[in-house]
Amino acid sequence: MRTQGLNLEQAPPLSIPVSFFLTAPVSAATAGLLLAAIGPEAITSSWLPITLTLTHLGTLGFLSMVMMGALYQMTPVVAGSPVRRVRAAHAVHAGFASGVAGLCWGMATGAPSVVFVAIAVIFFSLLFFIGPVGLALLRAPTRNETVVGMTGALAALFLTAVAGLWMAHGHSGMHFPGPRDLWIQVHLCIGLLGWVGGLISAVSWQVLPMFYLAGPIDRRWQRSTLGLTALGVLAPTLILGLDYAGQLTAVQTQVKGAAALAALPAVVAIWGLHPLLALRSLAQRRRRRVDGSLLFWRAGLAMAPLTGLCAVAAYLWTDPHWGLLMGWLALWGWAGMIVHGMLTRIVPFLVWFHRFAPLVGRIAVPSVKGLLPDRWTRISFVLHLSTVVAGAAAILSRNAILTRLTGLLLLATAVSLGAALIHVLLQRPTPPEKS
């Protein structure tokens, strides 16, 4: 079965992407519970163990879980190149999930040995993910901008994992590999802009026309986005590498400033150019009806420039509010909104394709939209948007009530998402009655 150039017959078993997708709301719920229990202490500094725990629940437990599952699904379908030994993805999921749980537990409780073991488990799980998926992408017969972007995002994930592994020394009883603020800054740059932003932009060029009949985006603009993102990720990485090798003689404040400025092309591409092009594409869509998942896309894309402005403010001023606000908007606003919205469209489509498509013409089957009531998605959207707004207000005011309310709203959002996914996954064809 081929749809709009997609190789749907090469799709992996439904259980593979779904196992990753279902883990995401669990991570978000855990983050919500922690934030509600701990309160404003969790949003006073980017360096606190509990803040790092919440950050990694968002980056690894929520975003990366969904994105890894999506790559297992999209690589054979979009790139036309099956992932070899794809059922090993279940082992990758188990290792990555347990590693993330151990990492967050170790950081939150101050257990260096747990952190050290957990980061090793995460790293090797990512290697077993990146290897087969990366090889499939490199062998892909299709070399369009989406495939190139997916490949670049995977490379950024590898760099992020290497930096994270090296930085874990600082949380496992050993010395940090270098200036902590420089390493964290570059680690965040590669992870947020290269891995998360790179994959979101590349996937959007395929998903928006497919699910929303959005207008086309000129391939020259797609290539510009790819080029600026690559430049804004590789340049800070090079500066970090030269500093680690002792090849830079400048003071560390100058090195950190240079690394931040070197990331500017990626900031412009991911939080400026891409959302502008994507929103314009959605405005030109042929289907005028606005459903719940489209609200997620619009909100997430609209928050991207705000995230970029907060990143600039964090560079210009030393007030920790700006860095925390940038991280919050990036994780649960921009990327979190888009990922949440994509799940509400992709999971119903996958369930329909695997369970109902083969029965078309033989029995009555529901539509893709019929598998998940739109009102459920709209409720999730209101909860998610309220969480982002409450969290931003809590960071700026450091109000205890607002902080705990944000945690409860995040928990409610996670429960809503999890319930929606389970509802869709429970849908199965009704066997025809025997005459």
N, C-alpha and C positions, 0 to 999 in steps of 0.2 A: 504493500500500500504506500503510495507516494502522494504527498500533499504539499503544494507550493515548494517543490524542490526538496522536501524532507524525505529521508529514507526511513519511514516508520516501521518497515518490516525488520529493521536491524535494531529496534529498541530493545533494551535489556529487560529482564523480568521486572514486573511491577514492584516486587518486594525490595529491590535494590535502592532505587531513589527514595522510596517511601520510608525505609528504615532511617535514612538520614533526616528526612523531612519531619518525622514524628519526634525526633530527639530535640528539635529546635524549641518547641513550646515548653518542654521540660526545663531547658536551660533558662528561658525567659522567666518562667515561674519561679525558679530558684533565685534568680537575681531579684525579682520582685519581693520575695519573702525576706531576703537578706536586707534589702533597702528599707523595707517596712520595719524590720526588727531593730536595725542599728541606728537609723535616723540620720541626722545631719552630719555625723562624724564621717560618713561615707562620701560626702561631697565637699570636704574642706581642702583636700590636697590630692594631686594626681599620684603622689608617691606612697600613700598609705596602702598597706597590704589589702585592706578590704576594698579599696577603690580599684586596685589592680585585679582583685578577684572579680568584681562586678564587670570590669572592662573585658576580661577574658571570657566571662560567661556570654557577653554580647558578641565579641569578635569570633571566638572559636565555637562556643556552644550553640549560638544562634545563627550568625551569618555564615560562617564557614561550613557548618553542618549542611545547611540548605544548598550552598554553592557547590559543595562536593557531590551531593546527590544529583544536582542539576547537571554537572559535567559528565557524570556517568550516563545520564539520560541523553544529553545533547550531543556528545561527541560522535556516537554512531549515527544519530538521526540527522544532525545538521551537517557534520563534516563527512558523513558517509564512510566512516572508518570505525569498525567495531573495536571495543576494548577487549583485549585478549584476557582469558581467564577471568571474566567479569564477575563470576560468583565469589571470587576472593574479596570482592567489595564488602561482603558480610564480615570478614575478619578485619578489614580496614576500619569499618564502622565500629566494631567492638573495641578495637585497640584505641581508636581516636576518642571515642566517648569515655572510656575508662581513664585515658590519659588526661583529658580535660577535667573530668571529675576530680582526679588526684591532684592536678595542678591547682585547681581552685581551692580544694580542701587544704592543701599544704600551705598556700599563701595566706589563706584566711586564719589558719590556726598557728602559723609560724613553725611549720615542720619542714626544715630544709631537706631532710632525706626523702620525704614524700615528693617534694618539688623536683628533686634531681631525677628520681625514678620516673615521675610522670612526664617530664619534658622529654626524656629519652623515648618513652612509649609513644608520645605524640609525634616525635621526629621520625621514628621508624614507620609509624602508621602512614605518615604523609609521604615518605619515600615509596611505600608500596602503593600509594594512590597516584602520586605524580608520575612514577615510572610507566605503568601501563597506559594511563590516560595521555601522558605526554607523547609516548611512542605512537599511539593511535592518531593524535593530532598531527604529528610530523609526517605520518604516512598518508594523511587524508588526500583523496583525489581532488577535493574542493579546497581552493585557497582564497576564499573571499575574505572580506574584512572581519566578519564575525569569527571565522576560524582563526585568523591571525590574532585577533583580540583575545580569544580564548587561550591560545598558546602563550601569548604574552602574560596574561593573568596567571597562568599556571607557573611560569617562570618567576613571577613576583612572589607567588606563594612559597616557592622553594627558597628564595632569598630571605623572605620573612621567617621561615622556619629555621634557617641557618643562624640568622641574627638572634632569634629567640632562644635557640639552643645555647648559643654562646653567652647571651645575657643571663641565662638561668644560673650561671655560676654565682651571680650576685645574690641569688635567693636560695642557694643550697650550701651556705657555709663557706664559700670560697670568694676570691676577689672578683669584683666586676671587671670585665675586659677592658674598660676604658672609661672616659667621662660619661657618667650615667645619663645626663640630659641629652648629650649628642646621640648616644646609642638608641635611647628611647625615641627620640625625634625621628631618626632615620627608619627605625623599626616601624613606627606608626605610618610614616610616609609610604614605605614599600607596601605595607599591609593594606592600609585604607585606600590609597590612590591606585597602586598597581594591581593588587589582588582583588579587592572588593570593587573599586571603581572601574578597573579594567574589565572585569567580567560583567558587571552590570551594563556598561555601555555596549559591549560586544553582543550580549544576549538581547538587549533592547532592539537592536537592528533587525533581529529575527522575530522577536516576540510581539512587538507592537504592530507590525503589519499583519501578522498571523492571527492574533486574538482580537485586535481592535480595528482592523482594516485601516490602520493609520497611513498617512501619506508617506511617500518615499523620502529618504534622506540622501542627499547627493553623496556619492562615494568619495568625492574629494574631501568633503567634510569629515567623513568617517576616517579617512586616512590621516587627516590633520589631527583628529582626536587621538588616534593611535600613536602618531609621531610625537606629539606633545607629552602624552602620558609616559611613553618610553623614555624621553629625555628627562622628564621630571622625576623619574624613579632611578634611572641609572646614574645621573649626575650626583645626587646625595650619597648613593651607595659607593661611588668611586671616592668621594671625599672621605667617607668613613673608613674605607679600606686604606687610603693613603695615610690617614691619621693613625690608624692602628699599626701600620708598618713603620711609623715614625718618620714619614717623609714630609710632614707638614711642620713648619717651624712657628707658625702663627699661634697666638694665645687661644685658649679653648673657646672663649666667647666669640672670637672672630671665625673660628672653624664652625661653630654651631650656627652662626649667622649665615655663613656661606652655604652650609648645607640646607638651611631653610630657604634661602633665595634660589638655590638650585632646584628645589621642588616646585617652584612657582609655575613652570609650564604645565605640570600635571594638575596643579590646583586649578589653573585656568581651564584646562581641558575637561576635567571630571566634574568640577563644581560650577563651571560657567558655560563652556561651549556645549557639552553634551546635554545638560538639562534644557538649554535654550532650543537646541535642535529637536530634542524629543518632544517638548511641549508644542513646538510648531508642528511637528509631525502628527501629534494627537489632535491638534486643532483642525487638521485637514482630513480627518478620518471620514470614511464613507458611511459608517454607521453612527448615527447621531445619538443613539440611546446611551445614557451614562449609567453604568452599573457600579456596584460597590468596589470592584477591583480597580476600575479606572480612577476612582477617587484616591485610592492608595497611590497609584502612579503619579497623579497630579500633585498630591501633597508632598510625596517624597522628592520629586523633581524640583518643586518650589522651594524646598528646604535646602537644596544643594548650595545655592548662592549664599544663603545665610550661614551655612557651615563654613564656606570659604571666607566670608567676612570675619567670622569668629577666629579662624585660623590666622588671618592677617592681624587681627587685634591681639591675639596671643603672642605674635611675633613682636609687635610694637610695644606692648605694655607688659609689665611683670605681674600684674594682678592675676592670681590663679583662677579667678572666675572664668576668664576667657578660654583658657585651655580646657577646663572642665565642661564649659558650655559647648565648645567645639566638639569634644568627644561625645557628649550626650546627643547633640543634633546629628552627628555623623552616624552613630550606632543605631539609635532608636528612631531618629527622624528620617534623614535622607535614606540610608541603606535599609534600615529596619522597615520603613513604610513600603519601600519597593519590593523587598523580599516577601513581606507579609502578603502584599497584593498579588504577587506572582504565584504564591502557593494556592491562593483561592481560585486561580484559573488553571494552573498546570495540573494540580492533583485531580480535579474533576475530569479534565481532558484525558489524563493517563488512565484513570479508572474506566472511563467510557471506552477508550480505545482498546484496552486489554479485555474487558469483560462484555461490552455491549456491541462493539463494532462488528465482530464476527456474526452476530445474530440479526443484523439489519436485513430486512426483507423476509425473515423467517418468523419473528415474533415482534410484538410492539416493544420498542425500546425507548427509554427517556432521552431527552436531549442532554447535552453536556451541562447546560445551565440548570436543567431540572435536577441535577444531582446535589446541588448546594443552593438553597433558597437565598436570593439576593439580600433579603432582610438580615440574614445572619451576617453576611459580609459587611453590610452597612453598620450593624451594631459593633462589629469588631473594629471597623474604621473609627467610629466615634470614640471607642475605648482607647484605641492606639493614639489617636490625635490628642485626646485629653491627657494621656500619659506624657506625651512629649511636651505639651504646654505646661503641665504641672511641674514636670522635672526641670524645665528651663526656669520657671519662676522660683522653684526651690533652690536652685544653684545660685541664682542672683540674690536671693533674700536670705538663704541659709536658714529658712524657717523649718522648725522641726515638724510641725503639722503637715506642711506641704510636702516635705520629704517623705514622711511615712505614707501620706496619701498617694504620692507618686509610686511608691512600692506596691501599694494595694491595687492601683490602677494597672500597673505592669503585670501583676499577678492575674488580674481579671482579663487583660488582653491575651495573655498566654493561655488561660483556660478557654477563652472564646475560640482562639485559633485551634487549639488541640481538639476541642469538641467538634469544630467544623471539619477538620481532617478525618477524625474518626467516623463522623456521620457519612462522609463521602465514601470512605473505605469499606463501610458496612453495606453499601449498595451492591446488590447482586441481581442478575436476571431472575425473573420468576419463571420457573419451569412451566411449559405449556401443559394445560390440563389434558389428561388422557381421555379420549372419547370412548 
